[in-house]
Amino acid sequence: MSGEVLHIHVAPTAEASPKPVSSVRAEAGRGLEGDRYYARSGTYSETGGPGREVTLIASEAIEALEAEFGVKLAPGQSRRNITTLGIDLNDFVDKELRVGEAVLRGVRLCEPCDHLEGLVGQADTMRGLVHRGGLRCDIVSGGIIRVGDEITPA
C-alpha cells in the first residue's frame, strides 16, 4: 500500500489563499514551514490540541466531490496541506505514515466544517466531504516533503 504526493499547499495566515510549493520542511511539534499553523496564526490555532501540524486529502475524494455533488475544487482549495494519490488516508487514524523524509501520525479525520464551505463558497462542499475530508496529522519526525514523494506506512 503506497501513494504519492500530488500537491503541497501552505497558507501564511488564517483565511489566506493556500499557495502551491514544490517542497516544504516539516518540523515536529510545529508543522509545515510557511504555513499558518506553523506560525500559530491559523483560524483554529487558539483551540490547540493534536492534529493541527499537517493535513492531507486524497485527490480521489476531491474527484468524488465533483462527480457526486458538482463541486469542483482547484488544488489547494480544500485548505489541506498535502493532496495525495493512491492511498486510503482513513486507514491511517492512529497510525504512522512516511511522507517523503517525514514521518506523520494520523490523529483524526479532517471532517469538513462550515468555515471551509464559507471560504470555498460552494454549497454541498461540507456534505460531499463527510468522512473523506482528509486526515489531520502530527509530525513524528521532520524532514523535507516534495511533490512526487512516495507515501507509505511507517
N, CA, C and O atoms as a GROMACS GRO file, in nm:
protein
  616
    1MET      N    1   0.084  -0.117   0.000
    1MET     CA    2   0.000   0.000   0.000
    1MET      C    3   0.090   0.124   0.000
    1MET      O    4   0.162   0.150   0.097
    2SER      N    5   0.085   0.200  -0.109
    2SER     CA    6   0.161   0.324  -0.115
    2SER      C    7   0.086   0.425  -0.200
    2SER      O    8  -0.001   0.390  -0.280
    3GLY      N    9   0.121   0.550  -0.181
    3GLY     CA   10   0.060   0.658  -0.256
    3GLY      C   11   0.167   0.758  -0.296
    3GLY      O   12   0.287   0.731  -0.288
    4GLU      N   13   0.120   0.874  -0.338
    4GLU     CA   14   0.211   0.977  -0.389
    4GLU      C   15   0.162   1.115  -0.348
    4GLU      O   16   0.041   1.139  -0.338
    5VAL      N   17   0.255   1.207  -0.326
    5VAL     CA   18   0.223   1.346  -0.301
    5VAL      C   19   0.200   1.414  -0.436
    5VAL      O   20   0.292   1.424  -0.517
    6LEU      N   21   0.076   1.460  -0.459
    6LEU     CA   22   0.043   1.529  -0.584
    6LEU      C   23   0.066   1.679  -0.575
    6LEU      O   24   0.121   1.741  -0.667
    7HIS      N   25   0.023   1.739  -0.464
    7HIS     CA   26   0.033   1.884  -0.444
    7HIS      C   27   0.068   1.912  -0.299
    7HIS      O   28   0.034   1.835  -0.209
    8ILE      N   29   0.136   2.025  -0.278
    8ILE     CA   30   0.163   2.076  -0.143
    8ILE      C   31   0.119   2.222  -0.142
    8ILE      O   32   0.151   2.298  -0.234
    9HIS      N   33   0.045   2.260  -0.038
    9HIS     CA   34   0.000   2.399  -0.024
    9HIS      C   35   0.022   2.447   0.119
    9HIS      O   36   0.004   2.372   0.215
   10VAL      N   37   0.060   2.573   0.130
   10VAL     CA   38   0.069   2.639   0.260
   10VAL      C   39   0.001   2.774   0.248
   10VAL      O   40   0.003   2.837   0.142
   11ALA      N   41  -0.060   2.817   0.357
   11ALA     CA   42  -0.123   2.949   0.363
   11ALA      C   43  -0.058   3.023   0.480
   11ALA      O   44  -0.057   2.971   0.592
   12PRO      N   45  -0.004   3.141   0.458
   12PRO     CA   46   0.072   3.209   0.563
   12PRO      C   47  -0.011   3.257   0.682
   12PRO      O   48   0.041   3.268   0.793
   13THR      N   49  -0.139   3.284   0.660
   13THR     CA   50  -0.225   3.331   0.768
   13THR      C   51  -0.364   3.270   0.753
   13THR      O   52  -0.398   3.212   0.650
   14ALA      N   53  -0.444   3.284   0.858
   14ALA     CA   54  -0.582   3.235   0.855
   14ALA      C   55  -0.656   3.298   0.738
   14ALA      O   56  -0.646   3.418   0.714
   15GLU      N   57  -0.728   3.218   0.666
   15GLU     CA   58  -0.812   3.258   0.553
   15GLU      C   59  -0.736   3.307   0.430
   15GLU      O   60  -0.798   3.343   0.330
   16ALA      N   61  -0.602   3.310   0.436
   16ALA     CA   62  -0.523   3.345   0.317
   16ALA      C   63  -0.534   3.231   0.217
   16ALA      O   64  -0.551   3.115   0.255
   17SER      N   65  -0.525   3.264   0.090
   17SER     CA   66  -0.530   3.160  -0.013
   17SER      C   67  -0.407   3.071  -0.002
   17SER      O   68  -0.295   3.121   0.007
   18PRO      N   69  -0.428   2.940  -0.002
   18PRO     CA   70  -0.314   2.848   0.001
   18PRO      C   71  -0.230   2.863  -0.126
   18PRO      O   72  -0.283   2.873  -0.236
   19LYS      N   73  -0.099   2.864  -0.108
   19LYS     CA   74  -0.006   2.878  -0.220
   19LYS      C   75   0.064   2.746  -0.246
   19LYS      O   76   0.106   2.678  -0.152
   20PRO      N   77   0.076   2.708  -0.372
   20PRO     CA   78   0.146   2.582  -0.403
   20PRO      C   79   0.296   2.597  -0.385
   20PRO      O   80   0.355   2.701  -0.415
   21VAL      N   81   0.357   2.491  -0.334
   21VAL     CA   82   0.503   2.485  -0.322
   21VAL      C   83   0.547   2.348  -0.373
   21VAL      O   84   0.470   2.252  -0.366
   22SER      N   85   0.668   2.339  -0.423
   22SER     CA   86   0.718   2.210  -0.474
   22SER      C   87   0.777   2.125  -0.362
   22SER      O   88   0.788   2.003  -0.376
   23SER      N   89   0.815   2.189  -0.252
   23SER     CA   90   0.867   2.116  -0.136
   23SER      C   91   0.846   2.202  -0.012
   23SER      O   92   0.827   2.323  -0.020
   24VAL      N   93   0.849   2.136   0.102
   24VAL     CA   94   0.828   2.206   0.229
   24VAL      C   95   0.902   2.130   0.339
   24VAL      O   96   0.916   2.008   0.332
   25ARG      N   97   0.947   2.203   0.439
   25ARG     CA   98   1.012   2.139   0.554
   25ARG      C   99   0.907   2.116   0.662
   25ARG      O  100   0.838   2.209   0.704
   26ALA      N  101   0.896   1.990   0.706
   26ALA     CA  102   0.806   1.952   0.814
   26ALA      C  103   0.886   1.949   0.943
   26ALA      O  104   0.992   1.887   0.949
   27GLU      N  105   0.836   2.014   1.046
   27GLU     CA  106   0.905   2.020   1.174
   27GLU      C  107   0.815   1.965   1.284
   27GLU      O  108   0.704   2.015   1.305
   28ALA      N  109   0.863   1.862   1.354
   28ALA     CA  110   0.786   1.802   1.463
   28ALA      C  111   0.753   1.908   1.568
   28ALA      O  112   0.837   1.988   1.607
   29GLY      N  113   0.629   1.905   1.612
   29GLY     CA  114   0.584   1.999   1.714
   29GLY      C  115   0.544   2.135   1.661
   29GLY      O  116   0.494   2.217   1.737
   30ARG      N  117   0.565   2.161   1.532
   30ARG     CA  118   0.533   2.293   1.473
   30ARG      C  119   0.440   2.282   1.354
   30ARG      O  120   0.333   2.343   1.352
   31GLY      N  121   0.480   2.203   1.253
   31GLY     CA  122   0.401   2.194   1.132
   31GLY      C  123   0.487   2.212   1.009
   31GLY      O  124   0.606   2.181   1.009
   32LEU      N  125   0.425   2.264   0.903
   32LEU     CA  126   0.495   2.286   0.777
   32LEU      C  127   0.544   2.430   0.771
   32LEU      O  128   0.466   2.524   0.789
   33GLU      N  129   0.672   2.447   0.748
   33GLU     CA  130   0.730   2.581   0.744
   33GLU      C  131   0.656   2.667   0.642
   33GLU      O  132   0.634   2.625   0.528
   34GLY      N  133   0.618   2.786   0.682
   34GLY     CA  134   0.547   2.878   0.594
   34GLY      C  135   0.395   2.869   0.604
   34GLY      O  136   0.324   2.950   0.546
   35ASP      N  137   0.345   2.769   0.679
   35ASP     CA  138   0.200   2.753   0.692
   35ASP      C  139   0.149   2.826   0.815
   35ASP      O  140   0.223   2.852   0.910
   36ARG      N  141   0.021   2.860   0.813
   36ARG     CA  142  -0.045   2.934   0.920
   36ARG      C  143  -0.039   2.864   1.054
   36ARG      O  144  -0.027   2.930   1.157
   37TYR      N  145  -0.045   2.732   1.055
   37TYR     CA  146  -0.041   2.662   1.183
   37TYR      C  147   0.102   2.652   1.236
   37TYR      O  148   0.122   2.641   1.357
   38TYR      N  149   0.199   2.654   1.151
   38TYR     CA  150   0.340   2.660   1.192
   38TYR      C  151   0.363   2.792   1.265
   38TYR      O  152   0.431   2.797   1.367
   39ALA      N  153   0.304   2.898   1.212
   39ALA     CA  154   0.319   3.032   1.269
   39ALA      C  155   0.218   3.060   1.381
   39ALA      O  156   0.218   3.169   1.439
   40ARG      N  157   0.132   2.962   1.410
   40ARG     CA  158   0.027   2.975   1.512
   40ARG      C  159  -0.070   3.089   1.477
   40ARG      O  160  -0.119   3.159   1.566
   41SER      N  161  -0.098   3.105   1.348
   41SER     CA  162  -0.190   3.211   1.304
   41SER      C  163  -0.309   3.154   1.226
   41SER      O  164  -0.377   3.228   1.155
   42GLY      N  165  -0.334   3.025   1.239
   42GLY     CA  166  -0.448   2.963   1.173
   42GLY      C  167  -0.577   2.992   1.247
   42GLY      O  168  -0.575   3.029   1.364
   43THR      N  169  -0.688   2.976   1.180
   43THR     CA  170  -0.819   3.003   1.240
   43THR      C  171  -0.837   2.928   1.372
   43THR      O  172  -0.894   2.982   1.466
   44TYR      N  173  -0.790   2.804   1.378
   44TYR     CA  174  -0.811   2.722   1.498
   44TYR      C  175  -0.684   2.706   1.582
   44TYR      O  176  -0.677   2.614   1.664
   45SER      N  177  -0.584   2.792   1.562
   45SER     CA  178  -0.460   2.782   1.640
   45SER      C  179  -0.484   2.797   1.789
   45SER      O  180  -0.420   2.730   1.870
   46GLU      N  181  -0.576   2.884   1.826
   46GLU     CA  182  -0.606   2.907   1.968
   46GLU      C  183  -0.668   2.785   2.034
   46GLU      O  184  -0.655   2.765   2.155
   47THR      N  185  -0.735   2.701   1.953
   47THR     CA  186  -0.802   2.583   2.006
   47THR      C  187  -0.701   2.483   2.061
   47THR      O  188  -0.726   2.416   2.161
   48GLY      N  189  -0.586   2.473   1.994
   48GLY     CA  190  -0.483   2.381   2.038
   48GLY      C  191  -0.521   2.235   2.017
   48GLY      O  192  -0.618   2.204   1.949
   49GLY      N  193  -0.442   2.148   2.075
   49GLY     CA  194  -0.468   2.005   2.064
   49GLY      C  195  -0.392   1.942   1.949
   49GLY      O  196  -0.338   2.012   1.863
   50PRO      N  197  -0.389   1.810   1.946
   50PRO     CA  198  -0.316   1.738   1.843
   50PRO      C  199  -0.386   1.744   1.707
   50PRO      O  200  -0.505   1.775   1.697
   51GLY      N  201  -0.310   1.712   1.604
   51GLY     CA  202  -0.366   1.702   1.470
   51GLY      C  203  -0.374   1.833   1.394
   51GLY      O  204  -0.451   1.844   1.299
   52ARG      N  205  -0.296   1.932   1.434
   52ARG     CA  206  -0.300   2.061   1.366
   52ARG      C  207  -0.169   2.094   1.295
   52ARG      O  208  -0.151   2.206   1.247
   53GLU      N  209  -0.079   1.998   1.287
   53GLU     CA  210   0.051   2.027   1.226
   53GLU      C  211   0.050   2.014   1.075
   53GLU      O  212   0.117   2.091   1.006
   54VAL      N  213  -0.024   1.917   1.022
   54VAL     CA  214  -0.032   1.899   0.877
   54VAL      C  215  -0.161   1.825   0.843
   54VAL      O  216  -0.204   1.736   0.918
   55THR      N  217  -0.222   1.861   0.731
   55THR     CA  218  -0.344   1.793   0.687
   55THR      C  219  -0.323   1.738   0.547
   55THR      O  220  -0.254   1.798   0.464
   56LEU      N  221  -0.384   1.622   0.523
   56LEU     CA  222  -0.376   1.557   0.392
   56LEU      C  223  -0.517   1.534   0.341
   56LEU      O  224  -0.611   1.518   0.420
   57ILE      N  225  -0.533   1.532   0.210
   57ILE     CA  226  -0.659   1.496   0.147
   57ILE      C  227  -0.630   1.415   0.022
   57ILE      O  228  -0.535   1.444  -0.050
   58ALA      N  229  -0.712   1.316  -0.004
   58ALA     CA  230  -0.695   1.231  -0.122
   58ALA      C  231  -0.753   1.299  -0.246
   58ALA      O  232  -0.864   1.353  -0.241
   59SER      N  233  -0.679   1.297  -0.354
   59SER     CA  234  -0.731   1.353  -0.480
   59SER      C  235  -0.857   1.280  -0.522
   59SER      O  236  -0.945   1.338  -0.587
   60GLU      N  237  -0.868   1.154  -0.487
   60GLU     CA  238  -0.986   1.075  -0.521
   60GLU      C  239  -1.111   1.131  -0.452
   60GLU      O  240  -1.220   1.127  -0.508
   61ALA      N  241  -1.096   1.185  -0.329
   61ALA     CA  242  -1.208   1.246  -0.258
   61ALA      C  243  -1.252   1.375  -0.327
   61ALA      O  244  -1.371   1.404  -0.335
   62ILE      N  245  -1.156   1.450  -0.376
   62ILE     CA  246  -1.188   1.574  -0.447
   62ILE      C  247  -1.259   1.543  -0.579
   62ILE      O  248  -1.353   1.612  -0.617
   63GLU      N  249  -1.214   1.439  -0.647
   63GLU     CA  250  -1.280   1.397  -0.772
   63GLU      C  251  -1.422   1.348  -0.744
   63GLU      O  252  -1.514   1.377  -0.821
   64ALA      N  253  -1.441   1.274  -0.636
   64ALA     CA  254  -1.575   1.224  -0.600
   64ALA      C  255  -1.668   1.340  -0.563
   64ALA      O  256  -1.787   1.336  -0.593
   65LEU      N  257  -1.614   1.440  -0.497
   65LEU     CA  258  -1.693   1.558  -0.462
   65LEU      C  259  -1.751   1.624  -0.589
   65LEU      O  260  -1.867   1.664  -0.591
   66GLU      N  261  -1.670   1.633  -0.691
   66GLU     CA  262  -1.717   1.691  -0.817
   66GLU      C  263  -1.817   1.598  -0.887
   66GLU      O  264  -1.922   1.642  -0.933
   67ALA      N  265  -1.785   1.470  -0.893
   67ALA     CA  266  -1.872   1.374  -0.963
   67ALA      C  267  -2.008   1.360  -0.895
   67ALA      O  268  -2.110   1.351  -0.962
   68GLU      N  269  -2.010   1.357  -0.762
   68GLU     CA  270  -2.133   1.331  -0.689
   68GLU      C  271  -2.213   1.457  -0.654
   68GLU      O  272  -2.336   1.451  -0.643
   69PHE      N  273  -2.145   1.570  -0.636
   69PHE     CA  274  -2.213   1.690  -0.589
   69PHE      C  275  -2.194   1.811  -0.682
   69PHE      O  276  -2.252   1.917  -0.658
   70GLY      N  277  -2.113   1.795  -0.786
   70GLY     CA  278  -2.090   1.906  -0.878
   70GLY      C  279  -2.002   2.016  -0.822
   70GLY      O  280  -1.998   2.125  -0.878
   71VAL      N  281  -1.932   1.988  -0.713
   71VAL     CA  282  -1.844   2.087  -0.651
   71VAL      C  283  -1.702   2.063  -0.700
   71VAL      O  284  -1.643   1.959  -0.673
   72LYS      N  285  -1.647   2.160  -0.772
   72LYS     CA  286  -1.512   2.148  -0.826
   72LYS      C  287  -1.416   2.232  -0.741
   72LYS      O  288  -1.434   2.353  -0.728
   73LEU      N  289  -1.316   2.166  -0.685
   73LEU     CA  290  -1.214   2.236  -0.607
   73LEU      C  291  -1.082   2.231  -0.681
   73LEU      O  292  -1.038   2.125  -0.726
   74ALA      N  293  -1.019   2.345  -0.694
   74ALA     CA  294  -0.885   2.352  -0.752
   74ALA      C  295  -0.786   2.297  -0.650
   74ALA      O  296  -0.815   2.294  -0.530
   75PRO      N  297  -0.668   2.253  -0.695
   75PRO     CA  298  -0.567   2.207  -0.599
   75PRO      C  299  -0.544   2.314  -0.490
   75PRO      O  300  -0.525   2.431  -0.521
   76GLY      N  301  -0.546   2.272  -0.367
   76GLY     CA  302  -0.525   2.362  -0.255
   76GLY      C  303  -0.652   2.427  -0.202
   76GLY      O  304  -0.653   2.475  -0.089
   77GLN      N  305  -0.757   2.430  -0.280
   77GLN     CA  306  -0.879   2.495  -0.238
   77GLN      C  307  -0.946   2.421  -0.122
   77GLN      O  308  -1.029   2.479  -0.051
   78SER      N  309  -0.913   2.295  -0.103
   78SER     CA  310  -0.966   2.219   0.010
   78SER      C  311  -0.908   2.267   0.143
   78SER      O  312  -0.956   2.230   0.250
   79ARG      N  313  -0.803   2.350   0.135
   79ARG     CA  314  -0.732   2.405   0.250
   79ARG      C  315  -0.655   2.298   0.327
   79ARG      O  316  -0.616   2.320   0.442
   80ARG      N  317  -0.634   2.183   0.265
   80ARG     CA  318  -0.548   2.080   0.322
   80ARG      C  319  -0.408   2.102   0.266
   80ARG      O  320  -0.394   2.151   0.154
   81ASN      N  321  -0.306   2.067   0.343
   81ASN     CA  322  -0.169   2.094   0.301
   81ASN      C  323  -0.120   2.005   0.189
   81ASN      O  324  -0.054   2.051   0.096
   82ILE      N  325  -0.152   1.876   0.197
   82ILE     CA  326  -0.096   1.780   0.102
   82ILE      C  327  -0.210   1.704   0.034
   82ILE      O  328  -0.295   1.645   0.101
   83THR      N  329  -0.209   1.707  -0.098
   83THR     CA  330  -0.305   1.628  -0.176
   83THR      C  331  -0.233   1.501  -0.220
   83THR      O  332  -0.123   1.505  -0.275
   84THR      N  333  -0.298   1.388  -0.195
   84THR     CA  334  -0.237   1.258  -0.222
   84THR      C  335  -0.307   1.186  -0.337
   84THR      O  336  -0.414   1.226  -0.382
   85LEU      N  337  -0.242   1.081  -0.383
   85LEU     CA  338  -0.299   0.994  -0.485
   85LEU      C  339  -0.267   0.850  -0.448
   85LEU      O  340  -0.153   0.817  -0.416
   86GLY      N  341  -0.369   0.764  -0.453
   86GLY     CA  342  -0.346   0.621  -0.444
   86GLY      C  343  -0.334   0.562  -0.306
   86GLY      O  344  -0.290   0.448  -0.292
   87ILE      N  345  -0.372   0.635  -0.202
   87ILE     CA  346  -0.363   0.578  -0.067
   87ILE      C  347  -0.488   0.618   0.012
   87ILE      O  348  -0.532   0.732   0.005
   88ASP      N  349  -0.543   0.524   0.088
   88ASP     CA  350  -0.663   0.549   0.167
   88ASP      C  351  -0.622   0.612   0.300
   88ASP      O  352  -0.576   0.542   0.391
   89LEU      N  353  -0.638   0.741   0.310
   89LEU     CA  354  -0.594   0.814   0.429
   89LEU      C  355  -0.672   0.775   0.554
   89LEU      O  356  -0.618   0.780   0.664
   90ASN      N  357  -0.798   0.736   0.539
   90ASN     CA  358  -0.879   0.697   0.655
   90ASN      C  359  -0.818   0.578   0.728
   90ASN      O  360  -0.844   0.558   0.847
   91ASP      N  361  -0.739   0.498   0.659
   91ASP     CA  362  -0.673   0.383   0.722
   91ASP      C  363  -0.563   0.423   0.819
   91ASP      O  364  -0.512   0.338   0.892
   92PHE      N  365  -0.525   0.551   0.821
   92PHE     CA  366  -0.409   0.594   0.900
   92PHE      C  367  -0.444   0.669   1.028
   92PHE      O  368  -0.356   0.730   1.088
   93VAL      N  369  -0.570   0.666   1.070
   93VAL     CA  370  -0.604   0.721   1.201
   93VAL      C  371  -0.534   0.634   1.305
   93VAL      O  372  -0.548   0.512   1.303
   94ASP      N  373  -0.460   0.696   1.396
   94ASP     CA  374  -0.383   0.627   1.500
   94ASP      C  375  -0.268   0.543   1.445
   94ASP      O  376  -0.222   0.450   1.512
   95LYS      N  377  -0.223   0.575   1.324
   95LYS     CA  378  -0.110   0.503   1.265
   95LYS      C  379  -0.012   0.603   1.206
   95LYS      O  380  -0.044   0.719   1.183
   96GLU      N  381   0.110   0.554   1.181
   96GLU     CA  382   0.213   0.640   1.123
   96GLU      C  383   0.230   0.613   0.974
   96GLU      O  384   0.213   0.500   0.927
   97LEU      N  385   0.263   0.719   0.902
   97LEU     CA  386   0.292   0.706   0.760
   97LEU      C  387   0.413   0.792   0.727
   97LEU      O  388   0.434   0.898   0.786
   98ARG      N  389   0.490   0.743   0.632
   98ARG     CA  390   0.608   0.817   0.586
   98ARG      C  391   0.567   0.895   0.462
   98ARG      O  392   0.511   0.840   0.367
   99VAL      N  393   0.596   1.025   0.465
   99VAL     CA  394   0.568   1.114   0.352
   99VAL      C  395   0.699   1.183   0.320
   99VAL      O  396   0.741   1.274   0.392
  100GLY      N  397   0.763   1.140   0.212
  100GLY     CA  398   0.896   1.192   0.183
  100GLY      C  399   0.990   1.156   0.296
  100GLY      O  400   0.997   1.040   0.336
  101GLU      N  401   1.062   1.254   0.347
  101GLU     CA  402   1.156   1.232   0.458
  101GLU      C  403   1.088   1.232   0.594
  101GLU      O  404   1.148   1.189   0.693
  102ALA      N  405   0.966   1.279   0.602
  102ALA     CA  406   0.897   1.296   0.730
  102ALA      C  407   0.814   1.173   0.766
  102ALA      O  408   0.770   1.098   0.679
  103VAL      N  409   0.793   1.156   0.895
  103VAL     CA  410   0.700   1.054   0.945
  103VAL      C  411   0.588   1.130   1.017
  103VAL      O  412   0.612   1.210   1.107
  104LEU      N  413   0.465   1.100   0.976
  104LEU     CA  414   0.347   1.164   1.033
  104LEU      C  415   0.265   1.061   1.109
  104LEU      O  416   0.271   0.942   1.080
  105ARG      N  417   0.190   1.108   1.207
  105ARG     CA  418   0.097   1.020   1.279
  105ARG      C  419  -0.044   1.073   1.256
  105ARG      O  420  -0.074   1.188   1.290
  106GLY      N  421  -0.129   0.989   1.199
  106GLY     CA  422  -0.269   1.027   1.179
  106GLY      C  423  -0.338   1.038   1.313
  106GLY      O  424  -0.340   0.942   1.390
  107VAL      N  425  -0.397   1.154   1.340
  107VAL     CA  426  -0.462   1.178   1.469
  107VAL      C  427  -0.612   1.156   1.458
  107VAL      O  428  -0.671   1.087   1.541
  108ARG      N  429  -0.673   1.214   1.356
  108ARG     CA  430  -0.817   1.200   1.338
  108ARG      C  431  -0.852   1.244   1.196
  108ARG      O  432  -0.773   1.308   1.128
  109LEU      N  433  -0.974   1.206   1.153
  109LEU     CA  434  -1.020   1.251   1.022
  109LEU      C  435  -1.037   1.402   1.026
  109LEU      O  436  -1.068   1.461   1.129
  110CYS      N  437  -1.016   1.463   0.912
  110CYS     CA  438  -1.029   1.608   0.897
  110CYS      C  439  -1.166   1.634   0.837
  110CYS      O  440  -1.180   1.665   0.718
  111GLU      N  441  -1.268   1.622   0.921
  111GLU     CA  442  -1.404   1.640   0.873
  111GLU      C  443  -1.425   1.785   0.831
  111GLU      O  444  -1.372   1.876   0.893
  112PRO      N  445  -1.502   1.806   0.726
  112PRO     CA  446  -1.526   1.942   0.677
  112PRO      C  447  -1.613   2.020   0.775
  112PRO      O  448  -1.686   1.962   0.855
  113CYS      N  449  -1.604   2.153   0.768
  113CYS     CA  450  -1.682   2.239   0.856
  113CYS      C  451  -1.745   2.352   0.774
  113CYS      O  452  -1.713   2.372   0.657
  114ASP      N  453  -1.834   2.424   0.839
  114ASP     CA  454  -1.899   2.534   0.768
  114ASP      C  455  -1.800   2.646   0.735
  114ASP      O  456  -1.823   2.722   0.641
  115HIS      N  457  -1.692   2.657   0.812
  115HIS     CA  458  -1.588   2.757   0.781
  115HIS      C  459  -1.527   2.726   0.644
  115HIS      O  460  -1.510   2.816   0.562
  116LEU      N  461  -1.495   2.599   0.619
  116LEU     CA  462  -1.440   2.559   0.489
  116LEU      C  463  -1.541   2.590   0.379
  116LEU      O  464  -1.506   2.649   0.276
  117GLU      N  465  -1.666   2.552   0.399
  117GLU     CA  466  -1.768   2.575   0.297
  117GLU      C  467  -1.783   2.724   0.267
  117GLU      O  468  -1.803   2.764   0.152
  118GLY      N  469  -1.772   2.807   0.371
  118GLY     CA  470  -1.780   2.951   0.352
  118GLY      C  471  -1.664   3.005   0.271
  118GLY      O  472  -1.682   3.091   0.184
  119LEU      N  473  -1.544   2.955   0.298
  119LEU     CA  474  -1.426   3.000   0.224
  119LEU      C  475  -1.429   2.953   0.080
  119LEU      O  476  -1.388   3.026  -0.011
  120VAL      N  477  -1.478   2.831   0.058
  120VAL     CA  478  -1.486   2.774  -0.077
  120VAL      C  479  -1.599   2.842  -0.155
  120VAL      O  480  -1.589   2.863  -0.276
  121GLY      N  481  -1.708   2.874  -0.084
  121GLY     CA  482  -1.821   2.941  -0.147
  121GLY      C  483  -1.906   2.853  -0.236
  121GLY      O  484  -1.971   2.902  -0.328
  122GLN      N  485  -1.906   2.722  -0.208
  122GLN     CA  486  -1.987   2.629  -0.287
  122GLN      C  487  -2.069   2.540  -0.193
  122GLN      O  488  -2.015   2.466  -0.110
  123ALA      N  489  -2.201   2.549  -0.208
  123ALA     CA  490  -2.289   2.464  -0.128
  123ALA      C  491  -2.255   2.318  -0.156
  123ALA      O  492  -2.208   2.285  -0.265
  124ASP      N  493  -2.279   2.233  -0.061
  124ASP     CA  494  -2.255   2.089  -0.066
  124ASP      C  495  -2.109   2.049  -0.048
  124ASP      O  496  -2.078   1.930  -0.049
  125THR      N  497  -2.018   2.146  -0.031
  125THR     CA  498  -1.878   2.111  -0.005
  125THR      C  499  -1.868   2.029   0.122
  125THR      O  500  -1.805   1.924   0.125
  126MET      N  501  -1.932   2.078   0.227
  126MET     CA  502  -1.926   2.011   0.356
  126MET      C  503  -1.990   1.872   0.347
  126MET      O  504  -1.931   1.772   0.389
  127ARG      N  505  -2.110   1.866   0.293
  127ARG     CA  506  -2.182   1.739   0.281
  127ARG      C  507  -2.103   1.638   0.196
  127ARG      O  508  -2.099   1.520   0.228
  128GLY      N  509  -2.041   1.685   0.090
  128GLY     CA  510  -1.969   1.598  -0.002
  128GLY      C  511  -1.836   1.546   0.051
  128GLY      O  512  -1.781   1.449  -0.002
  129LEU      N  513  -1.783   1.610   0.156
  129LEU     CA  514  -1.654   1.566   0.210
  129LEU      C  515  -1.665   1.494   0.344
  129LEU      O  516  -1.563   1.460   0.404
  130VAL      N  517  -1.786   1.470   0.391
  130VAL     CA  518  -1.802   1.397   0.517
  130VAL      C  519  -1.735   1.260   0.506
  130VAL      O  520  -1.760   1.185   0.411
  131HIS      N  521  -1.652   1.228   0.602
  131HIS     CA  522  -1.576   1.103   0.613
  131HIS      C  523  -1.471   1.085   0.504
  131HIS      O  524  -1.410   0.978   0.493
  132ARG      N  525  -1.449   1.188   0.424
  132ARG     CA  526  -1.341   1.182   0.324
  132ARG      C  527  -1.277   1.319   0.305
  132ARG      O  528  -1.224   1.350   0.198
  133GLY      N  529  -1.284   1.400   0.411
  133GLY     CA  530  -1.228   1.535   0.406
  133GLY      C  531  -1.080   1.541   0.436
  133GLY      O  532  -1.021   1.648   0.436
  134GLY      N  533  -1.020   1.425   0.460
  134GLY     CA  534  -0.877   1.422   0.482
  134GLY      C  535  -0.838   1.367   0.617
  134GLY      O  536  -0.919   1.309   0.689
  135LEU      N  537  -0.711   1.387   0.650
  135LEU     CA  538  -0.651   1.332   0.770
  135LEU      C  539  -0.570   1.440   0.840
  135LEU      O  540  -0.485   1.504   0.777
  136ARG      N  541  -0.595   1.460   0.968
  136ARG     CA  542  -0.516   1.552   1.050
  136ARG      C  543  -0.400   1.474   1.110
  136ARG      O  544  -0.419   1.366   1.165
  137CYS      N  545  -0.282   1.531   1.100
  137CYS     CA  546  -0.163   1.460   1.145
  137CYS      C  547  -0.074   1.546   1.233
  137CYS      O  548  -0.074   1.669   1.224
  138ASP      N  549   0.002   1.478   1.317
  138ASP     CA  550   0.115   1.538   1.386
  138ASP      C  551   0.241   1.486   1.320
  138ASP      O  552   0.241   1.378   1.260
  139ILE      N  553   0.347   1.562   1.331
  139ILE     CA  554   0.475   1.523   1.272
  139ILE      C  555   0.558   1.452   1.380
  139ILE      O  556   0.593   1.512   1.482
  140VAL      N  557   0.588   1.326   1.356
  140VAL     CA  558   0.667   1.246   1.449
  140VAL      C  559   0.815   1.278   1.431
  140VAL      O  560   0.886   1.302   1.528
  141SER      N  561   0.860   1.278   1.307
  141SER     CA  562   0.997   1.319   1.276
  141SER      C  563   0.994   1.400   1.148
  141SER      O  564   0.929   1.363   1.050
  142GLY      N  565   1.064   1.509   1.151
  142GLY     CA  566   1.060   1.605   1.041
  142GLY      C  567   1.146   1.567   0.923
  142GLY      O  568   1.214   1.465   0.923
  143GLY      N  569   1.141   1.654   0.824
  143GLY     CA  570   1.219   1.636   0.702
  143GLY      C  571   1.152   1.709   0.588
  143GLY      O  572   1.051   1.776   0.606
  144ILE      N  573   1.210   1.695   0.472
  144ILE     CA  574   1.157   1.762   0.354
  144ILE      C  575   1.053   1.672   0.287
  144ILE      O  576   1.073   1.552   0.272
  145ILE      N  577   0.942   1.734   0.247
  145ILE     CA  578   0.837   1.666   0.170
  145ILE      C  579   0.831   1.735   0.035
  145ILE      O  580   0.824   1.858   0.027
  146ARG      N  581   0.835   1.655  -0.072
  146ARG     CA  582   0.836   1.709  -0.208
  146ARG      C  583   0.719   1.654  -0.289
  146ARG      O  584   0.673   1.542  -0.266
  147VAL      N  585   0.672   1.733  -0.385
  147VAL     CA  586   0.574   1.683  -0.480
  147VAL      C  587   0.638   1.563  -0.550
  147VAL      O  588   0.753   1.569  -0.593
  148GLY      N  589   0.562   1.455  -0.561
  148GLY     CA  590   0.612   1.332  -0.623
  148GLY      C  591   0.666   1.231  -0.524
  148GLY      O  592   0.691   1.117  -0.561
  149ASP      N  593   0.684   1.271  -0.397
  149ASP     CA  594   0.733   1.178  -0.295
  149ASP      C  595   0.634   1.064  -0.274
  149ASP      O  596   0.513   1.079  -0.292
  150GLU      N  597   0.688   0.950  -0.236
  150GLU     CA  598   0.606   0.834  -0.204
  150GLU      C  599   0.550   0.846  -0.063
  150GLU      O  600   0.614   0.903   0.026
  151ILE      N  601   0.430   0.793  -0.044
  151ILE     CA  602   0.366   0.785   0.087
  151ILE      C  603   0.348   0.637   0.119
  151ILE      O  604   0.287   0.564   0.041
  152THR      N  605   0.401   0.594   0.234
  152THR     CA  606   0.393   0.454   0.272
  152THR      C  607   0.364   0.443   0.422
  152THR      O  608   0.388   0.538   0.497
  153PRO      N  609   0.313   0.328   0.466
  153PRO     CA  610   0.305   0.306   0.609
  153PRO      C  611   0.445   0.314   0.669
  153PRO      O  612   0.541   0.268   0.608
  154ALA      N  613   0.456   0.372   0.789
  154ALA     CA  614   0.589   0.386   0.852
  154ALA      C  615   0.625   0.260   0.928
  154ALA      O  616   0.732   0.252   0.988
   0.00000   0.00000   0.00000
